[in-house]
Amino acid sequence: MPTGVHLRDARQQLFDAAERVLLRDGPNGLTSRAVTDEAGCAKGVLHRHFADFDAFLTDLVLDRAAQLEAQADELRESAGAGTVTGNLTAALSTLFGPIPVAIIPLITFRDELRTRLRHARPGGGIAILAEATTAISAYLAAERERGRVAADADIDSLTLSLVGGGHLLFTDRDDPGRPTTEAVERFVTAAVAAVQRRPV
């Protein structure tokens, strides 16, 4: 690649290129060379912006986890509207979108990345799952305050069930597609059945 290629907003373009490589080739295919080739720039461009490749990956994961915060806010604001089952079904489909689902095995695959994420933020070692957990927990707590989830509901355990089960639903698949909305809704309905105060 020519070294003179100028990237406007190089960090974002490198992040976007990394996502494309990750979705196409998986964590094993995500190398600094693959990222810069995908971005159409010299390898040195990445190292001008990041100390090393793990620093790049750390910032990538933290950036994508931060993007989930807006989705978490939307979920929390939906409390009291629609149905609990419908809101959670939509939330899991968003929180476990293609990019978050692709990033989770990347974190699992790279020990140094997990270590850096832990130092960067609380719960950072599993940044994407931590963000999903925070979002679901805050939403369920808000619904409990509104009486749509039982007052004695164990929010922490229910959250773990929804996040863990949702993760498996979206990743542990024989076919390359995503689960249908109906499949996600069936899972959510079963998970929240015991804490519903009335049909939700």
N, C-alpha and C positions, 0 to 999 in steps of 0.2 A: 504494500500500500504506500502511496506517496506520502512523505512526511509533511508536505506543505498543506494538506487538506485541513481547512478550518471548520471546526464544528461550533455552530451557534448553540449555546446552552449545552455544552459538551456533557456535563453530568447527566442531564435528563436523556440525551440521545444515547449515551452509553447504557443507562438503566433500561431504556426501551429495547435496545439491541440485546441486552442480557435476557430480558423477558422472552423475546422471540426465540433465542437460542434454547432457553430453558424449556419452553413449550414444545419446541421441535425435537430437541436432542436429549432432554432430561439433564439431571445434575452431572452425570459423567461427561456430558458434552460441553459443559459450561467452563470454558477456559478463558484466560485473558485474550489469547489469540482469536478464539472464536468470537468473543465480544467485539473486539476492534475490527475484525473482518466484517462482521455483521453491520457495524456502524459505519464502515467505509473509511476508516482512519488508521493512522499508524499506531502500533502498539504503545509507543511512547506517550500518546495522548492520555491514555488511562493512567499512566504512572505520573503524569504531571498533575493530575487532580487527586490521586489517592496514593497513600504510602506504599501499598502493595495490593494484591488481588483480594486478600481477605478483608482488607479495609474497604475496598470497593463493594464487596458482597455484604458487609455489615451495613454500610450506608444504604445499599439497595433494599435490604430487608426492612430496615428501620423506616425508610421512605414509604414502602408499600404498606407496612403496618400502620403508619400514620394516616394513610389514605383511608384505612378502615375506620378510623375514628369518626369521620363524617357519616359513614354508614351506621355506626353505633349510635350517633346522635339522632339520626332519623328513626332508628328503631325505638329508642327511648321516648322520642316525641310521639310515636304512634300509640303509646300506652293509653288505653281507654277508648280507642277508636278501632273499628273493624272487629276482628276476633283475635284472641290470643293465638289460636292455632294458625290462622292465616298470617299473622304478623311474624310468628316464628318460622313458618315455612318459607316466607319471602326472605327473611333475614339469613337463614342458613344457606339458601341458594346464593345470596350475595356474598356473605362472609367466606363461603367456600367456593368462590368463583375460580376460574381456571388459573389465574396468577397465584392467589394464595395457596391453592392446592399444589401447584408446581413448586412453590417456595418451601413448603413444609419438608419434603424429602431432601431438599438442598441443605437445610439446617441440620437434618439428621445425618446427612452424608459427610459433613465437614465439621470435625471436632473444634478446629480453631475458630470457625465462624460462631459456633455455639458459645465458646468461651468469651469472645469479644462482645457478643450480644448480651451475655449476662452482666458484663461490666458496663455496658452502655445504658441499660435500663432494668428496673426490677422485672423479673419474669422474662427478660429478653432472650433467654436461651431458646424459648419457644415463642418468639415474638408474635407470629401470626395467630397461633392458638391462644396465646394470652389475650390478644386483642379481642378475639371472638368470645372468649370466656367473660371478659369485662363487659362486653356489649350485652350478651344474653343475661348475665346476672343483674345488671342495672335495669334492664327491661322487665324482668320478672319481679324485681323488687318494686318497681313502679306500678305494675299490675296488681301486686299484692296490696299496695296502699289504696288502690281503687276498688278492692274487693273482688276482682275478677280472678284472682288466685287465692287459695285458702290462706288464712292468716297464719296457720301453723305449718305452712309449706316449707320444706327444707330447700331453700333457694340454692345453696352451694351444691348439694347433691344433684338437684334437678339440672343445674347448669352443666355440671360435669357429664351427666347423661346425654344432654342435648349436644354439647360440643364434641364429646367423644364419639357418640353414635353418629352425629352428622359428619364428622371427619371420615369415619369408616364408610358411611353411605356414599360419600363423594369420591373416595379414593380406592376402596377395595372392590374393584369392578373388573369383570372379565372382558366386557366390551369397552371401547374407548370413549363412549358417550357419557353424558351426565345423567344422573337419575331423573326420572320424570317428576313433575310437580306433585303428581298424585302419590308417588312413592315417598317423597319427602313429607307430604302431609300425613300419610298413614303413620310414619315414624313419629312425627311430632304429636299427633293425636294420642298415640299409645303412651308416649313419654309424659304428657301433661294430664292424662286422664285422672290420676289420683288426686290432683291438686285443684281441679276446677271447682269453683263455687256454683257455677251455673253453666249451661252450654256456651262454649266459647269457640 
